[in-house]
Amino acid sequence: MSGIAIPRKKVRYDLYRGHPNMKLLPQTEMKRIMSDILHAEDDSWRGYLNYGKNEGDERFRMALQSFLYRRTQDDDMGDIANDGTSSSDNNVGTSTSSSNDHELFITHGVSHGLELLCRTCTTPGDEVWIERPTYFLAPMILKSNNLIVKALPMMSDRKDNDGDIGQIDIDRLIHMVEEEEILPPKMIYIIPSYHNPTGRSMTVYERKRLATFAIRHGVMLVADEVYHLLDWEQKRDGEKGLKDMITRRPAGIVHFNDIDTMKANDNEDRIGCCVSVSSFTKIWCPGVRLGWIDAPSFIIERLKNYGYIDSQGGVAPFLGSMMTRAIESNLLDTHLDKLKLEYSQRYELMCNILREEPRISILNDKSPISRQGGYFVWIGFPSIVNTDDFVAYSLEKYGIRFMAGKRCDPFLLTQEGDRSGSSIQSCARLCFADLDREDLASATSIFVESFRSYMKSIE
């Protein structure tokens, strides 16, 4: 090496980074909470400077439980006692007030929660099956625990079906295990609500079928639901088929432990259950570094007795007390409502500009749920576009940075006819949460300009 530093390409607009805009963080709310603590008439806050309970402070967990119920009580569970078609297919369903025995466990966030589940519920060498594409950092957590990561069968793999990218082929999954006698994995990791990167949401019927499969075969179904509460209904008046789409938000995965096919698994080494992991990262602020695992009681007991947790006395008791105040004062509710409105407007702003170029497909719109959420727009390009080249071209010529779909695919394209891999490589992820709104409009317009210029260069 010559020791000469090679300058990095200057980024004018960053549509890659999945961060919230600084102006959208609860700065005023946090100042109020800290002021309330400092000027409190009693000294109860001092108790949170000491060690806490392994599972998290009881008052915090009760406040969080109340908040989650309030925000999800109208979620659609369909008819979980019916093995046939879910009632959600007709936009009718029950709420999440189910009777399953599940509890909350406080974590440092989704990644920490996934790490703890790997440590307490898997053994090195176990298989974990994941979607393709997926959240690009999740496979690193799984592999760091010496787990074997494999791809779930996806609808976009099928030669006879032009399925949505990100849609699990549940029929194929069941056939593989029950007909071809392929051993099921120890764990399945999914992002069922406002998927990162595809934006797709699984229907109630899909969630129920996947949960039924997991419980029947002793598989732990882990759902990353960090965007579950950060959603809004799409308004696409006049678009064909909108009236047939499901408008209610499907319930979180943990609620599907109540399905009537649930049976105790004879093999003590296998766990058949549904677990939800989430955090305050996207609905409050990342810097708090707090989240939760919502799981059946026997999973919570494993977590409570894990040595790392037992030795530290729970996760961040003092920060937990601050979030308790945010919940009990309704600051979290009002902040979340503000974010939902802001992101819905940002999403429409970006999509309206992208729709000016007919060769760019907005793949989020293919979701069967008439709701959108999260931080990202997932787009598709014509097959002649080499997305890696386009990323480099856009950065070099226009200063626009975004994520190529390939970055979200942890599996190499090794088999001929692997339509999932090839289709993902013709896609990209754009983030609408990070930039100021004015910059977002400019960045999206320049992105479209960059695409048109790139197409001229290769045609």
Summary of the structure (lengths in Angstrom):
residues: 459
radius of gyration: 22.4
end to end distance: 38.1
largest distance: 71.8
contacts: 1519
relative contact order: 0.18
helix: 42%
strand: 14%
